[in-house]
Amino acid sequence: MRYLGGKARIAKKVVEVLEEYRLPNQVFVEPFVGGCNITPLMTGGRIASDLLEEVILFYMALQRGYEPPKVVTELEYKYLKDSPPSPLKGFVGMACSYSGKFFGGYARSGDRNYALNGYNTAKKTAPKIQGVDFRHCSYLDLELPDNSLIYCDPPYTSTTNYSTGKFDSEAFWNWCRGKAEDGHTVIISEYSAPDDFVEIWSIERNLEMRTNKSSTEKRTERLFMLKTKENE
């Protein structure tokens, strides 16, 4: 699904790295599932969570055969923005929003049908998420199986705030340190990381800049792990 900071275009490459670092019988855990680009491509046991209840309700509904609408009007979009959490709200908030920011403004671009694009993506995603354990919670409250492979794609430092509010990056990195020390394999997507983390992979990608004049900006996506004697 379209989502601010989503990894749709590089998902297969990221998954290759994750599977390379995965240990035998590790459950895969994605605490910031967002647009759900990585989890569907992972093998084995999978847990995915998000702080946005609407997003989790949408993916759980997809598992049960839910089909989102192919057309969403701006009036419907505005109504749903203030409605209670529901699978429909989760779909519209992602698929029909400007730049994929959850209810960050109704997306419009000529004759492009964003709802239909989202519908088509959802239909392709549904069979790939069967068996995923979806949970609505903060990453801080997520219960983890022992020795998990944890992939984190959090709100990036110094980027647009997400709909859940300002993200405490310092608390997040401390959490990653703690989970790594507990024996989990923790891999983080970010542009940069604290000095006690080491870069294990990177890729340069073009980011579309939504302005009056279309343009692109190059950014380097990186994967990090806590430094150890083995990866220094």
N, C-alpha and C positions, 0 to 999 in steps of 0.2 A: 504494500500500500504506500501511497505518497505520504511522507512524514518528514517534518523538519529534521534534518540531519540523518535521514534514512540512508541505508547502505545498499539500495536496490542494484545500482550499477556495478558495485564491486563485491556483491554478496558471495559469488562463487569463489573469488580469490580469497576472501576472508575465511570462508568455510574450509578451504584447503589448508590454511595455516592452523586453524583451530583443531582440525582432525589430526594434523601432524603432531601437535602437542598433547593430544588426548591420550590418557593412559587407559589400559584395559579396564572395561566395566565402569568407566566414569559416566555419571549422569551429566548431561549438558544442562546448564542453567543460564537463562538470559533474564536478568532482573529489570532491564529497561527495554521491553520487547517492542514498543512503539509500532513502527510500520510492519513488523514481523517479516523481515527480509532474510534473516539468518536462521532462525529456528526451523523453518520448514525444510531447509536443506541439510540439516544435521541428522546424523544417524543415531540409533539407540534411544535410551531413555532421555526425555526432554521435559524441562520445567521452564515456563515463561511467565513473567509477572510484569505488572505495570501499576503505577500509582493512579492512573486514570481508569476508573471503574468502567466507563463507557467503552473503552478500547478492549478490555478483557471480556465484557459482555458480548461484544461483536464477534470476537474470535471464538468464544464458546458457542455462540449461536451458529457460526459457520460450521462448526463441527457437527451440529445437529441438522444441517441441511438448509439453514437460513439463506434466502436470496435477497440481497439488497436491491433498492430501486435503480432503474436505468436512467431516470430523470429526476432531478431535484431542483426546484425553483428557488430563487433568492428569498421569496417569502417563506417557504418551508425551512430554508436554512436558518433564517432569523428566528423562526418559532422554535426550532429544535435547540438552538444555542442556549436558551434558558429553560429547557425542559428537563425532567428528571432523567437520570442515566438509563440508557436503553441500547440495544444493539444498533438500532437505526441511528441514534445520536452518535455512536462511536464511528459508524461508517461515514456519515455525512461530515462529521468534524474532521476526519482525515482526508477522505477522497475529494471533497468539494471545497476545500479551503485554499486560500492563496498561499503558494509556496509550501503547502503541506503543513503549515502551522495550525494546530488544532483550534478550530473556530477563530482563525486569525483573519477572517474576511472571506466573503464569497468569491470563489475563483471564476474568472471569466476571461476568455481569450478567443475572440471571433466565434467561429462555429464549433469550437471544441466542446465536447460533452464530457466533463470531468466525472460525472456520476457514472456514465457508461464505461469510461476507462477503469474506474474503481470497481464496477461490477465485474468486468472481465478479469481483473486481477484477483478479485475475491474468489471467482469460480476456479481459477488455477491454483489458488492457495489452499482452498478447502480440503482437498484430498491429501495434501502434504502435511496438514497439522492434526490429522487423526492420531490420537494417542498422546498428544501434548497435554501436560498438566498445567492449565492456565490458572493463575492466581492474581487476585486484586490486593496488592499491598505495596508498601514502600520496600525498597531493597533492604532497609535496615531491619525490617520485620520478617523477611523471607527466611523460612526454615529450609535448611539445606541438607541433602544426604551427605554422609561422610565422603570425603575425597571426591568432590564434584569438580567438573570443568566449568568455571564461571566466566562468561563473556559479558563484559559491561560496555555499553555504548551510551554513556550518560550525557546530559546536557553539557556541551563543551564550555570550558572556561572562557570568559570574555566574548561570548556569542549571544544571540538573541535569547531572552528569557523564554522558558516554556510556559504553557498554560497553567502548570502546577505551581508557578511562582519561582522566586530566586532559588537557585540550587547551591547548596553548601559544598563546594568542591573540596575544601579541606577535610570535612567530615567524611566525604566519599573516599578520598585517598587513604585515610586512616582505616576505614572499613576494609579496603582492599588489602592493606598490610596485615590486618588481623586475620582475614580469611586465608591469605597465603601462609601465614604462620600456623594456622590450624590444619594445614595439610591439603588445602584445595589448590587447584591450578587456576590462577586468576589472570585473565588477559583483558586489557582495556584498550578501547578505541579512543584516541584523542589526537590533537595536534601537537601537544607537548605534555610532559609529565615531570613530577618531582625528581630530584637527583638520584634518589635511591631506586628508581625504576629504570629499566633498560629497554631500548627499542629493539623489537624482534622482527619487524617487517614494516614496509612503507610503500605507498603508491601515490603518485601525483594524479590529481583529477581536476577537471574543470567544473567550477561552480557557476551556475547561471545567476547573473545579477538582475533582479527585477527592478528595472528603472525605465524611464521614458525611452532610452536608447539601449537596445539589447547589447549586453556585453558579457564577458566571462572573466572569472578570476581563478587562477590556479592555486590550489591548496594541496598540501601533502598530508594524506591520512596515514596515521601510524598506529601500530599495535605495541603495547608495552606490557612488561611483566616486572615484578619485584626482582631486584638484583639478587643473584645468588653466586656462589663460587662457580657453578656450572655455566651460567650464562653471561658472566662479566666479560 
